[in-house]
Amino acid sequence: MSKLKSNAAAALAETLQDGMTLAVGGFGLSGIPADLIEAVRDSGVRDLTVVSNNMGVDGKGLGVLIEAGLVRKVIASYVGENKLFAEQYLAGLLEVEFTPQGTLAERLRAGGAGIPAFYTKTGVGTLVAEGKPLAEFDSETYVQERAIRADIALVHAHTADTDGNLIYRYTARNFNPVVATAGLVTIAEAEVIVEPGALDPNHIVTPGVYVQHLVQARGRFKDIEQRTVRSRETAAVPASTPVSA
């Protein structure tokens, strides 16, 4: 049966509620499910916990949820691009749980794999390990990290079929595959949607069994947080060397 919904709002309407935990794919503004994020904002739900590598930038990506005052807590590895986020955190309006990037990816992967917790050396002896169980393996100390299982996972794919099988493109793959498996309900937006059987099974990254709803992504300009360019250097042309007779 086709998992395709008419739009992002319709895909979220059956599930989204106040106080939910949302896991969101993307890295910076690359590979973010922009249509789904905007539909969450427009829904007006509140007190959300958002799990994502970062919270976008001011006015773009997950930053729009911060601006709308819909987020109560963030679990992320990096937040340096969002000034409003920093202001709300420092003012005590937003709870933040910082997690090392690799640990965050593994917490999401573990959630999707049904693994409740795991041990890692990352963060031992730092604030990251405060209040968490420690254990020794082979004379090394490790900290226990709990898996993340979200109420809803939102991801962006380049290509999908109507059964929900997903293929990502280049760096937009980033956190999307682990986020897709970590949701009790996973909603994907895709730039290209084809009929079942049109995708090469060897190219599918996220099997459709993980995806409950699918929407067509709107064509839009793909933003970059910081576009850094420099003037093209003109190579110096060496003077001709006279040839002796």
N, C-alpha and C positions, 0 to 999 in steps of 0.2 A: 504494500500500500504506500502511495506517495506520502512523503513527509513534508512536502512543500506547502507553505502557508502564503497567504496573499501579501502580507507585509510584516515588518518587525513587530509592530504593536499587536497584531493578531497572534503572533507566535508567543509573545510574552503574557498575553491576557489570561491564559488558563492557569498560570503558575505564579507569577510575580506577586509578592505581598510584602508588607512592611516587615522589617527586622530580618530579612533573609541574608544569607551569605552568597555573594556572587563571585565566581572565579572568572577572570577575563583574560583572554589571550592578547598577545601583542608585546612589543618591545619598543618603548618610546611611543612613536606614532606609526611604527611599521607593523603591519598585520593586525591592527586593532579592528574589532567589529564595530565600526563607527555607527552604522545604522541602528544596531541593537543598543548601543550605549545611549544614543539620542532617544530611542524609544523608552528606555528605562527612565531617563530624565523627564520625558513628557508624561509618563504615567503618574508621577507625583509620589511614588512610594518613598518611605523615609526609614531612617535608622538602619541603613544597610551596612553590612560588613563587606568590603571589597578586597579580594585577593588578586593581586596582579604584580608583575615585576616592578611597575612604577605607575604613577597616576597621571600620565600624560603631561600636558603643559596647560597654562592658563587659557581657558576658552576652547581647548581642543582635546579630543579623546576623553579619558576619564575625568579630566579637569572640569568638564561641564557638570558632572555630578557633584563635585566639590562646590562649584559656584551656586548650584541650586540648593545646597544645604541638605542633601539627601543621605550623606554618608556619616555614619557614627564611628566606624573603625576601619583602618586600612592595615592589611598585611602585605608588605612589599619589601623589596631589596634596595630600591633607589627612589628618591623623591626630589632630587635637586633641581628639576626643571620647572617646578610648579610653585610660584611665590605665594599664591593664596593658600595652598596646602600648608606651606611652612608657617604662614601667619596663623591659621586655624589651629595647627598643632601647638605652637608656642603659646597661644591664648587658652589652651586647654579645652578647645571646642571639638577636638578630633583625637581619638585614641589611635596610636600607631604602634604596630608590632614590626620591628625591623628584623628581617631574616636574610642571611647570606644568600646570594643569588642561586648558587648550586643547591643549597639546602632547600630553598623554596621550590625549585624545579622537582627535587626528589620528594618533597612532601606532597606535591600534587600528583606525581607519578604513583607514589605509594597509595594515595587515596583511591586512585583509579584501579589499582591492582589488588585492593582489599588487604593491604598491609597496614596495620594500625599504627606502627611506630618503627623507627630504625635508629641506629647509632652512627654518629659521625664525629670526626676530630675537629671539624670546623666550628669555631666559637668557644672551644674549651679554654677556660681561664679568662673569658671576657664577659661583658654584660649579657651577651647572647645566651650564655649557659646558666644565668642566675635562675634559681628555683626549679631547674630541670634535673631529672635523675642522671647520675653519672655512673659509668661502669668501666671496668678495666678489661681489656682484651690484649693478650700478648704483651703485657707490661706497658700498654699505652692507654691513656684515659680518653674516653669517648662520652659525648653528651647525647641523651635521647631526644629525638625530635618526633613529634606527633604528625601523623598524616593529615592532609586536608581533604575534606569531602564537602563540596559546596552544594547548596540547594539548587542553584542554577549555574551552568557554565555557558559563557558566551564566547564564540570563536569566529574567526574570519578565515575562509579558505579561498583559493583561487578558483578551483573547479570542484563541482560536486555532481552526483547524480541524485535523482529524486528519492532514492533509497537512503540517502544520507552519507554515502561514502565520500570522503574528502581527500583532496590533493592540495597541498600548499605550494607557494611559489617563492623560491629563493629565501631571503632573510625573513620574509613574512611568515615563514614556518615557525620560528622562534618558540615561544611558550604555548602556541596553539595546540599541538598534539597532546601535551600532558594535561592542559586545562580541559580539553574535550573529554578526557576519560574521568575527570575528577568530579563531574557534576551528577547529582541525582537526576537532573533534567539538563540535557545539553541542547543548545540552540545554535545553529551555525548559519552564517550568511556567506554566500559565495558569489563571486563575480560571474562565473559561467556555470550554468546548470544544464545537464544533459539527461537523457533517458537512461534507465538501468541497462547495463551491459555495454554502454559506450566507453567506459573507462577500462584501461588496462589494469587488471587486478594487481600486477606487480608494481604499479605506481601509486596505489591507494595507500595513504598514510594512516588515516583514521577510518576504521571500518564503520559502516552505517549502524551497527548494533549499539554504538555509543551515542548516536544522535537521534533525538526525538523529533526535533522540528528544524526546518530549513527555510530560509528566505533568500530571495534574489537581492543581492547588494546593489545599491544605486551607484551609477557611475559618478565618481567624484575625484577632485584633485587630491593626490596623495602628499600630505604635508611631511616636511622634515623639520625636526626640532631646531636644529642649528645648521643652516647652510653655510658652510665655510668654503670660500674660494680665494684664490690668489691670482694676481696678474700672471699671464703666461710669460715666462722668461724667454727673451730672444737670445739665441746662442750667439756669442761673439764670433765674428768672422775674422779669422787670422789674416793678417796682411800677407800678400804674396811675397815669397822669398825670391829675390833675384837669383837667377842661375848663372854661375860663373862660366865664362867662355872657355 
